[in-house]
Amino acid sequence: GLIHDNMNELYKHYLETTECNVCKTEFTDTNVKCMDHDHDTGLFRYILCNKCNVYDNWKKIIPQI
């Protein structure tokens, strides 16, 4: 249920992103990237590492888009 105005642009952005948008940790085979989205609205928010995606503590620090 991920929603974005331009999925092709978003996918390109996803492929080009090399680090977590929150913690800035580089993506690797063991630190995988995730497309974070609001589960109520489906709207895309950030490209996150698995740790930031699972633990929502970053939401207290980073303004949600």
N, CA, C and O atoms as a MOPAC input file, in Angstrom:
PM7 MOZYME 1SCF
protein

 N      0.76700 1    -1.19700 1     0.00000 1
 C      0.00000 1     0.00000 1     0.00000 1
 C      0.81100 1     1.26500 1     0.00000 1
 O      0.43600 1     2.21600 1     0.68700 1
 N      1.90100 1     1.33400 1    -0.73100 1
 C      2.70100 1     2.55600 1    -0.80600 1
 C      2.13600 1     3.47500 1    -1.87700 1
 O      1.91500 1     3.05100 1    -3.01200 1
 N      1.89900 1     4.74900 1    -1.51300 1
 C      1.33200 1     5.72200 1    -2.43400 1
 C      2.33400 1     6.84900 1    -2.65800 1
 O      2.92400 1     7.36700 1    -1.71000 1
 N      2.51900 1     7.22400 1    -3.92400 1
 C      3.39500 1     8.34100 1    -4.29100 1
 C      2.92200 1     8.87000 1    -5.63700 1
 O      2.42100 1     8.11000 1    -6.46500 1
 N      3.08000 1    10.17300 1    -5.85700 1
 C      2.62200 1    10.79100 1    -7.10400 1
 C      3.34300 1    10.25700 1    -8.33700 1
 O      2.75000 1    10.16500 1    -9.41100 1
 N      4.62600 1     9.90300 1    -8.18900 1
 C      5.40800 1     9.44900 1    -9.33000 1
 C      6.23300 1     8.23000 1    -8.90100 1
 O      7.34500 1     8.37100 1    -8.39300 1
 N      5.68300 1     7.05700 1    -9.10900 1
 C      6.34100 1     5.83200 1    -8.65800 1
 C      7.66200 1     5.58800 1    -9.38200 1
 O      8.59800 1     5.06400 1    -8.77700 1
 N      7.76400 1     5.95300 1   -10.65800 1
 C      9.02900 1     5.78100 1   -11.38200 1
 C     10.12500 1     6.64200 1   -10.77600 1
 O     11.25100 1     6.17800 1   -10.59800 1
 N      9.80700 1     7.88500 1   -10.45800 1
 C     10.76400 1     8.79000 1    -9.81900 1
 C     11.16300 1     8.27200 1    -8.43600 1
 O     12.33600 1     8.30500 1    -8.06400 1
 N     10.18400 1     7.79800 1    -7.69300 1
 C     10.45200 1     7.26000 1    -6.36000 1
 C     11.35200 1     6.02800 1    -6.44100 1
 O     12.27800 1     5.88600 1    -5.64200 1
 N     11.09000 1     5.14300 1    -7.39500 1
 C     11.91200 1     3.94000 1    -7.54200 1
 C     13.34500 1     4.30900 1    -7.91500 1
 O     14.29300 1     3.70700 1    -7.40900 1
 N     13.50700 1     5.29200 1    -8.79500 1
 C     14.84000 1     5.76800 1    -9.16300 1
 C     15.54900 1     6.31800 1    -7.93100 1
 O     16.72200 1     6.02200 1    -7.70500 1
 N     14.84800 1     7.11300 1    -7.13800 1
 C     15.39700 1     7.66400 1    -5.89300 1
 C     15.80500 1     6.52600 1    -4.94500 1
 O     16.86600 1     6.58000 1    -4.32300 1
 N     14.96700 1     5.51500 1    -4.84400 1
 C     15.25200 1     4.35200 1    -3.99800 1
 C     16.55300 1     3.66900 1    -4.44000 1
 O     17.40900 1     3.35400 1    -3.61200 1
 N     16.69100 1     3.44700 1    -5.73600 1
 C     17.88500 1     2.77500 1    -6.25400 1
 C     19.15200 1     3.60300 1    -6.02700 1
 O     20.22000 1     3.04400 1    -5.77700 1
 N     19.04000 1     4.91100 1    -6.11200 1
 C     20.20100 1     5.79500 1    -5.97800 1
 C     20.57100 1     6.10700 1    -4.52800 1
 O     21.67400 1     6.59000 1    -4.27000 1
 N     19.69100 1     5.84700 1    -3.59500 1
 C     19.95100 1     6.16400 1    -2.19600 1
 C     20.90700 1     5.13400 1    -1.60000 1
 O     20.67100 1     3.92900 1    -1.68400 1
 N     21.99000 1     5.62600 1    -0.99500 1
 C     23.02800 1     4.73700 1    -0.47400 1
 C     23.10200 1     4.70700 1     1.04200 1
 O     23.82600 1     3.89100 1     1.61400 1
 N     22.35300 1     5.59600 1     1.70300 1
 C     22.36700 1     5.60800 1     3.16900 1
 C     20.98500 1     5.94400 1     3.70800 1
 O     20.16600 1     6.55000 1     3.01700 1
 N     20.74100 1     5.55300 1     4.92200 1
 C     19.46300 1     5.78700 1     5.59200 1
 C     19.20600 1     7.29400 1     5.69500 1
 O     20.09700 1     8.05500 1     6.07200 1
 N     17.99900 1     7.71600 1     5.36200 1
 C     17.63400 1     9.12700 1     5.43300 1
 C     17.60000 1     9.65200 1     6.85500 1
 O     17.60200 1    10.86700 1     7.05400 1
 N     17.56900 1     8.77900 1     7.84800 1
 C     17.50500 1     9.20300 1     9.24300 1
 C     18.85700 1     9.09700 1     9.93700 1
 O     19.38800 1    10.10600 1    10.40200 1
 N     19.41900 1     7.90200 1    10.01600 1
 C     20.65500 1     7.70400 1    10.79100 1
 C     21.92500 1     7.83500 1     9.95300 1
 O     23.03400 1     7.84400 1    10.48700 1
 N     21.75200 1     7.93800 1     8.63200 1
 C     22.86900 1     8.12400 1     7.69100 1
 C     23.81000 1     6.92700 1     7.59600 1
 O     24.92200 1     7.06100 1     7.08500 1
 N     23.38900 1     5.76900 1     8.07500 1
 C     24.17700 1     4.55700 1     7.97300 1
 C     24.09300 1     4.02900 1     6.54200 1
 O     23.01500 1     3.99700 1     5.94800 1
 N     25.23200 1     3.61700 1     5.99500 1
 C     25.28100 1     3.11500 1     4.62500 1
 C     24.54500 1     1.78100 1     4.51800 1
 O     24.62300 1     0.94400 1     5.41700 1
 N     23.83400 1     1.59600 1     3.41500 1
 C     23.15100 1     0.33200 1     3.15600 1
 C     24.16100 1    -0.71300 1     2.70300 1
 O     25.06600 1    -0.42000 1     1.92100 1
 N     23.99600 1    -1.94500 1     3.20500 1
 C     24.85700 1    -3.07600 1     2.85900 1
 C     23.97200 1    -4.31000 1     2.68800 1
 O     22.74500 1    -4.22500 1     2.75100 1
 N     24.61100 1    -5.44300 1     2.47400 1
 C     23.85500 1    -6.69900 1     2.37500 1
 C     23.14100 1    -7.03100 1     3.68200 1
 O     22.08700 1    -7.66800 1     3.66600 1
 N     23.70200 1    -6.60800 1     4.80600 1
 C     23.09300 1    -6.89500 1     6.10200 1
 C     22.31800 1    -5.71000 1     6.66100 1
 O     21.52100 1    -5.87800 1     7.58400 1
 N     22.53500 1    -4.51900 1     6.12000 1
 C     21.79700 1    -3.32400 1     6.52700 1
 C     20.95800 1    -2.87800 1     5.33200 1
 O     21.34600 1    -1.98000 1     4.58400 1
 N     19.81600 1    -3.51400 1     5.16800 1
 C     19.00800 1    -3.33300 1     3.96600 1
 C     18.15000 1    -2.06900 1     4.03400 1
 O     17.82200 1    -1.58200 1     5.11600 1
 N     17.79300 1    -1.54600 1     2.85500 1
 C     16.96100 1    -0.34600 1     2.80000 1
 C     15.49000 1    -0.71700 1     2.70900 1
 O     15.11100 1    -1.74700 1     2.15200 1
 N     14.67700 1     0.16500 1     3.27700 1
 C     13.23500 1    -0.03000 1     3.32100 1
 C     12.54300 1     1.25400 1     2.88100 1
 O     13.04000 1     2.35300 1     3.12800 1
 N     11.41000 1     1.11000 1     2.23600 1
 C     10.59100 1     2.26300 1     1.85600 1
 C      9.58800 1     2.50000 1     2.97800 1
 O      8.60400 1     1.77100 1     3.10800 1
 N      9.84200 1     3.51700 1     3.78200 1
 C      8.94500 1     3.82000 1     4.89300 1
 C      7.72400 1     4.57100 1     4.38100 1
 O      7.83300 1     5.45700 1     3.53400 1
 N      6.57400 1     4.20600 1     4.90200 1
 C      5.33500 1     4.88700 1     4.54000 1
 C      4.37900 1     4.86300 1     5.71300 1
 O      4.48200 1     4.02400 1     6.60700 1
 N      3.45600 1     5.79000 1     5.69200 1
 C      2.42200 1     5.86700 1     6.72300 1
 C      1.44000 1     4.72600 1     6.48200 1
 O      0.85900 1     4.62400 1     5.40100 1
 N      1.25400 1     3.88300 1     7.46200 1
 C      0.38600 1     2.71400 1     7.28900 1
 C     -1.09000 1     3.07700 1     7.24800 1
 O     -1.90800 1     2.28100 1     6.78900 1
 N     -1.44300 1     4.26800 1     7.72100 1
 C     -2.84300 1     4.70300 1     7.65000 1
 C     -3.17900 1     5.29300 1     6.28400 1
 O     -4.23300 1     4.99800 1     5.72100 1
 N     -2.27300 1     6.13500 1     5.74400 1
 C     -2.54700 1     6.81200 1     4.47900 1
 C     -1.88500 1     6.14000 1     3.28300 1
 O     -2.33600 1     6.30700 1     2.15000 1
 N     -0.81200 1     5.37700 1     3.52700 1
 C     -0.05600 1     4.75000 1     2.45200 1
 C      0.99600 1     5.66400 1     1.84700 1
 O      1.74400 1     5.23400 1     0.96900 1
 N      1.07600 1     6.91900 1     2.29200 1
 C      1.99600 1     7.88700 1     1.70700 1
 C      3.44700 1     7.60100 1     2.07900 1
 O      3.76600 1     7.31600 1     3.23400 1
 N      4.31800 1     7.68500 1     1.07500 1
 C      5.75500 1     7.50100 1     1.26200 1
 C      6.30800 1     8.59200 1     2.17600 1
 O      5.88500 1     9.74600 1     2.11300 1
 N      7.28900 1     8.19400 1     3.05300 1
 C      7.95900 1     9.17000 1     3.91300 1
 C      9.45600 1     9.20100 1     3.64400 1
 O      9.97900 1    10.23100 1     3.21900 1
 N     10.15100 1     8.10500 1     3.87900 1
 C     11.61000 1     8.08400 1     3.79300 1
 C     12.11000 1     6.73400 1     3.31000 1
 O     11.37400 1     5.74800 1     3.28900 1
 N     13.38500 1     6.71200 1     2.92200 1
 C     14.09400 1     5.46600 1     2.67500 1
 C     14.96400 1     5.24300 1     3.89900 1
 O     15.85900 1     6.03400 1     4.19800 1
 N     14.68700 1     4.15500 1     4.60200 1
 C     15.31000 1     3.90400 1     5.89400 1
 C     16.05200 1     2.57800 1     5.90900 1
 O     15.77600 1     1.68100 1     5.11300 1
 N     17.00700 1     2.47400 1     6.83800 1
 C     17.60300 1     1.16800 1     7.09900 1
 C     16.57100 1     0.34200 1     7.87300 1
 O     15.61500 1     0.88800 1     8.42500 1
 N     16.76800 1    -0.94300 1     7.90700 1
 C     15.81200 1    -1.81400 1     8.58200 1
 C     15.64200 1    -1.43500 1    10.04900 1
 O     14.53000 1    -1.47700 1    10.57500 1
 N     16.73800 1    -1.06500 1    10.71500 1
 C     16.66500 1    -0.71200 1    12.13600 1
 C     15.75700 1     0.49900 1    12.35000 1
 O     14.88200 1     0.47400 1    13.21600 1
 N     15.96100 1     1.56100 1    11.56200 1
 C     15.11800 1     2.74900 1    11.71000 1
 C     13.67200 1     2.45600 1    11.30900 1
 O     12.74000 1     3.02500 1    11.87700 1
 N     13.49000 1     1.58100 1    10.34400 1
 C     12.14200 1     1.24100 1     9.91000 1
 C     11.38000 1     0.46900 1    10.98700 1
 O     10.17800 1     0.66700 1    11.16400 1
 N     12.07000 1    -0.40000 1    11.69600 1
 C     11.43000 1    -1.20900 1    12.73700 1
 C     11.19300 1    -0.40000 1    14.01000 1
 O     10.13700 1    -0.50800 1    14.63300 1
 N     12.17500 1     0.40800 1    14.39200 1
 C     12.08100 1     1.20100 1    15.61900 1
 C     11.69200 1     2.61900 1    15.24900 1
 O     12.46600 1     3.32900 1    14.60700 1
 N     10.52000 1     3.03000 1    15.64000 1
 C      9.96700 1     4.31700 1    15.22900 1
 C     10.44800 1     5.50000 1    16.06700 1
 O      9.85100 1     6.57500 1    15.99600 1
 N     11.50900 1     5.33500 1    16.85700 1
 C     11.99300 1     6.43600 1    17.69300 1
 C     12.39400 1     7.65200 1    16.87400 1
 O     12.31300 1     8.77900 1    17.36400 1
 N     12.82600 1     7.44500 1    15.63800 1
 C     13.24300 1     8.55900 1    14.78800 1
 C     12.10800 1     9.54700 1    14.55900 1
 O     12.37300 1    10.72000 1    14.29600 1
 N     10.86800 1     9.12000 1    14.64800 1
 C      9.72400 1     9.97900 1    14.40000 1
 C      9.63200 1    11.11300 1    15.42800 1
 O      9.02700 1    12.15100 1    15.16000 1
 N     10.23600 1    10.91000 1    16.60600 1
 C     10.22900 1    11.95500 1    17.63000 1
 C     11.21200 1    13.06300 1    17.29700 1
 O     11.09400 1    14.17400 1    17.81600 1
 N     12.18900 1    12.77200 1    16.42900 1
 C     13.25700 1    13.71900 1    16.11600 1
 C     13.06400 1    14.35700 1    14.74200 1
 O     13.20100 1    15.57100 1    14.59400 1
 N     12.74700 1    13.54300 1    13.74300 1
 C     12.64300 1    13.98100 1    12.35400 1
 C     11.20500 1    14.34800 1    12.03200 1
 O     10.29900 1    13.55900 1    12.30100 1
 N     10.96900 1    15.53800 1    11.45600 1
 C      9.58700 1    15.87600 1    11.06800 1
 C      9.09900 1    14.96100 1     9.95400 1
 O      9.82400 1    14.69900 1     8.99400 1
 N      7.89900 1    14.48800 1    10.08300 1
 C      7.34300 1    13.59500 1     9.07400 1
 C      6.86500 1    14.40300 1     7.88400 1
 O      6.31800 1    15.49500 1     8.03700 1
 N      7.07800 1    13.85000 1     6.68300 1
 C      6.67000 1    14.53400 1     5.45300 1
 C      5.41300 1    13.92000 1     4.91000 1
 O      4.90800 1    14.35800 1     3.87600 1

